[in-house]
Amino acid sequence: MAIDLPLLIELCTAPGAPGREELVREIIIRELDPICDEVRIDALGNVIALKKGSVGGRFMAAGHMDEIGFMISHIDEQGYLRFVPLGGFDPKTLTAQRVIVHGRKDLLGVMGSKPIHIMTDAEKSKPQKLDDYYIDLGLPGDEVKEQVRIGDVVTRERDIVMVGNMINGKSFDDRVGVFVMIEAMKAMKSNKMDIYAVGSVQEEVGVRGATVAAAQIDPHVGIALDITLANDVPGAQKHQYITTMGKGTAIKVYDSSVIPNWKLVDFMRTTCEEREIPHQLEVLPRGGTDTSAIQRGARGAAAGCISVPTRYVHSVIEMVHPDDIQGSIDLLTAMFEECEQDQFAL
C-alpha cells in the first residue's frame, strides 16, 4: 500500500514552531473531523479528536505538531536578527541554511555567521555555537523593524523530496507521527475503546501539550507517535544503530524518560508477528517523547510508543522510509481495533 505522500508533504511543510502550531492543527482538523464524533481544541492548543468505542475505556494516541524552531530575541540597527532556540539544535546544522521569519508577514532569510576567511586559527579549531549565528533578511534595518517583532517565531525552509527510496526533508519530527495517527484513524474498521487522537503542542520544549491532554483524558492506554534514531550509518557499530531504515516500525522498550508498560510492549510485538508487520525494538539511551507525559498523566496509563526510524534527526535533511511509516500505521490501526481497557493491568 502506498502512503498518502501529498498529505505527508503538506504536514511537513506547514510551519509550526512550539506555541505556534495552528496551521498544522488546521490540517488535522480537516482530516479527522469527518470521521470522528467530536473534535475540540483545548486551552493550550492541543487538538483532541474523539472516536467513540463499542465497549468503553480511553485510548490516547498523540503525535506532536511542533517542530524545532527559533524565537526572535533582538533586532539590531542594521536589521540582523538574534534568536533563542525552541528545541534542541546541533549548531553545525545551521550553516548556510534558509529560514522563514513569521513576522507581520512571512519573510525568507538566511543563517549567517563569521566567514571562514576572517576567522583566527583558534576560531577555526572550535565548533560554532548557536550564539555565533544571526538571521539576515536582506532588508534595511528600519524595514525589518516594521515587519518583525521580538517574540516572532522562525522555522526552517526546505522542500520534501525523494532521495532514492527514502523521503527527505524537514520536520518529520514529528509530522510523520501526526501522519501515522491520522492514517490509522482512517484505516481502523472498529474500536472497542474510545479513541482520543491528539495533536499535541510544545513537545520540543518539554512535552507540555501531552501533559495537559493526558490530564484531561485520563487514558487507560496511551501511545505516543514519534520518530527515533536510525543511526545505521558509517562510523557507527551495530549496537549503536538504535534502529535500521527499512526494517520496520520501531516499538519503544526504553528511553531516558520512560520505561513503557511491558505487557503493552509484548502485545505490540505479538500483534506485529501475527499480522506480519515488520518491526524492530528501540532502546534509546538519551531522549524522550510524549510517552512519559501520557504515562504519568492523571492516574497513570499503560503507555508505550510507536517510532518511525529516522536518519539525521533535528536537521533539514531528516530521512524516513515509506515502508517503516506504513508499518507504523498498520500497528497503530491494529491497536485501535483490538485494545481493551484493562488488558495491560500490572
N, C-alpha and C positions, 0 to 999 in steps of 0.2 A: 504494500500500500504506500503510495507517495504522500508525503506530508504536504500540508497546505502552505507552500513556500511563500506566496504573496502575503498571507496573514502574518507569518513569522517575520518577514521583512518589514511589514508595517509596524509591528510591535517594536522591533529593534531600532528602527529609525526615528520613532516618536521620541522626542526629548522628555526626560523625566528625572531630573536631579532630585535628591532627597528633599521632601517637603513640597515639591512641585511636580507631582505625578499625574496631574489632571488629564493630560492628553492620552496617556496610557489607560487611565481609568475609563475614558470615553469609549475606547476600543473594546474593553472587557464588557462594559455595559451593553454595547451594541451587539456583541456576540452571545451573551448569556441571557439577556432579558427575554428573548422569545422562547427560551426552553426552561426557564426557572419559574418557581411560584412567587418569588419575591427577590427584588434587588434593591439594596439600600447603600447609602454612604454614611459612615459614622463620623463623629466629630473630628477625628484625626485625619480622615481622608481615605481610610480603607474602604474598598468596595466589597460588599458581602452579598453573595447570591445564594439563595436557598432553593434546593430541590427536595421536596418532602418525600420521606420514605414510607414504606408499607408497614414497618414494624415499630420503629422508634429508635431512640439513641441519636447522638450527634457526632458526625464525622466532619472534621475541619481539614480542608486542604488549602495550603497557602503558597502562592508564588509572589515574590516581592516585585513591585512595579518600578522601584527606583533603580537608578544606575549611579555609579560613582561620578562625581562632578566637582564643581567648584562654586564658591560664592565670592563675589567681589568685595574686597575689604578696603581698597584705596584707589583713588584716581589721581594721577599726578598732573602737573600743569601742561605737559606735552600730550596727555591723553593715554599714557600707558597705564594698564590696569594691574594691580596686585590682587591676590586672591588667597583664600584659605581652602583646603581640600574638604570635600564632602565624601568621605570614604577613604579607603586605603590605596595609595598610589606608590608605584615604583617610579621615582623621578626620571629615570632614563627613558621611560616610555613617552615622555612629553616632548622630547627633542623633535623639532621640525614637524609639529602636528598642527592641524587646523582645529578651531573650536567655534562654537556658536555662543555668543553672549546674548542672553534673553533679557534685554532691556525693554525700553518703551516699544521697540521693535527688535526683531532678531537681527544680529549683526555678526557677520563672519569675521573671525580674527585668527591670528597665528600665535603660537607659543614662541616667545623669543628668549634668548639668553646670551651671555657674553660670547662673541665669536672666538673660535679657537686661535685665530691669527694674533689676537692680542692677549691671550692667556699667558700667565707666567708658567714656568715649568712646574712649580708647586701646584698651581691651579689645575693644570692638565692631569696631574697624577691623582687628583681627588675626584671621587664620584660627585656629580652635581646633586644639589639639594633642591627641594621644592621652592625655597626662598630665592633661588637663582633665576627663576623663571618669571616672566611677565607676559601680559597679553597685549598684542599690537593690533589695533583695529584699522590702521591705515587712514585715520581721520585726525583732523586738528583737535587740540585739547578742548576747546570750547564746544565743539560739536559733540565730542564724546560725552562731556558732562551734561549736555542736553538729552542724550539718549540713554545713558547708563547711570544707575544709582547704586550706592553702597547697599549690599544685600541682594542684588540681582544674581541669578544663578547662571552657570556656564556648563554646557555639555560638549562632548567631543563630536567632531564631524567626520563621518566615514560611511561609505556605501557598504551594502551587504552584497558579496559576490561569491561565486563558486570557485573554489581552488581545488582542482582535481575532483575527488568525490566528496569533499568537505564544503561546509558553508562557513564563510569567513567574514568577520566584521566586528562591530562594537555591540556591547550591551546584551550579549547572550546571557550574561549575569545581570538580571535574571529573567529577561523576557522569554527565554526558552522555557523556563519553569512556568511562567504565566501561560505560554502557548500549550504546554502539556496539560495544564489544568483545564483550559478552555476546550481542547480537543477531547479529553476524557469525558467531560461533562456532556459533550455532544454525542459521544460514542456509546455511553452506557445505555443498556436496554431497560434496566430496572434497578432499584436500590432499596435495601431494607432499612438502612439508617437515613435520617435527614442529612443531606449533604450540604455543607456550607463551603462554597468556593470563595476564597478570599484573595483579592489582590491587595497585598499589604504595602504600607508605606514605610520609608525610612529604615529599611533593614540595614543598609550600608553604614549607618551611623548609630547602630545599637539595637537592632530588632525591635524597634519601638512600635511599629504598626501591629505586628503579630502579637506582641504582648497585650495590647489593648483589645484586639479582636478576640484572642483566646479568653480573656477575662469576661467578655460579653457572651461568647458562645458556650463556654464551659464544656469543651468537647470530651467525649468518651475516648475517641480515637482521633489522632491528628497526624497528618503527613505534610511535611514541608517539601516543596518542589524547587530545586536549585541546581546549580552546576557544581562540579567538583574537578579537581586537578586531573588532567591526563598528562602525566609527566613522562610519557613514553618517547623520549627524545634523546639525541646524542648527549653523552656525559652522565646520564642517569643509569644507575644499576636497576635491575628488575624490581628489587624490593622497594625502590623509591618511586615507582611509576604511579602509585595510588590507583589509577585506572588506565585502561588502554583504549584508544579510539577505535570504534567499530566493533568492540567486543560485547556491547550490550549496555542496557541500563544499569546504573550502579545503586546497590542497596547499602545505605549507610549502616555501619556497625559501630562506628566511633568517630567523633571529632573532639576537639579540646573543649567544647561547650556542652556536649551531651553524650550519654550512653543510651541509645534507643531501647525500647521495650523488647526483650529478647524473644518473647512469643510472637510479637508483631514481625520481627525480622525473620523468624522461622517461617511464618505464614507467607511472607513475601517471597522467600526462596522457594518454598513448595509450590506456590502459585506459578512462578516462572517456570519451574520444572514441568508442571502439569500442562501448562499452556504453551510450552516450548518457546518461551520468551528468552532470548539471550540475555545473560545478566552477569554481573561481577560484584564483588563485595568491596566496600570502600572503608578503609581505615585512614583517616586524615589527621596527621599529628598536630597540626595547628589550623585554626579556623573554625568558623561556626556559621549556622544558618538560623532561620526562623524555627527550626526544630526545638531548640532549647526554650524558646518563648511558649510554644504550644505545649510542651511537656509540663511546664511549670505554671500554666495559666489556670486561674480559678482553683478548682480542686485537684488539678493534675490530670494528665491524659496519657494513654498508651500512645507514645509518639515515635515516629520514625521519619525517614527522609528518602525520597527518590531523587537521585542525582544524575545529571547528564554530563558525561565526561567531556572536558573542555581543555584545549591547549591555549597557552598564552593568556591566562586569566588576568583580568583588570588591565587590559590593553585594548587598543582599537583594532587588533587583528585576532580576536578570540576565534577559535575554530571548533566546530562541532560536526558530528557525523549524523546524517539523516536516520540511519538505522538505530542509533542509540536514542534518538528523540522518539522514534516510533515505538521502540521497546518500552520507553518510559510511559508513553501514552497507554500502551496495552496493559502494563502492570497497574497503573492507577485506575483504568477502567475496570479491571477485574476486582480491585479492592472496593471500588464504589458498589459493584454489583453483589459482592459476597460478604463484606464485613458486617458483623453484628455487635451490639452494644457491649456485652460482657465477655466477648471472645478472648480478650487478651489480659484478663484479670490475673494478677500475680499471686 
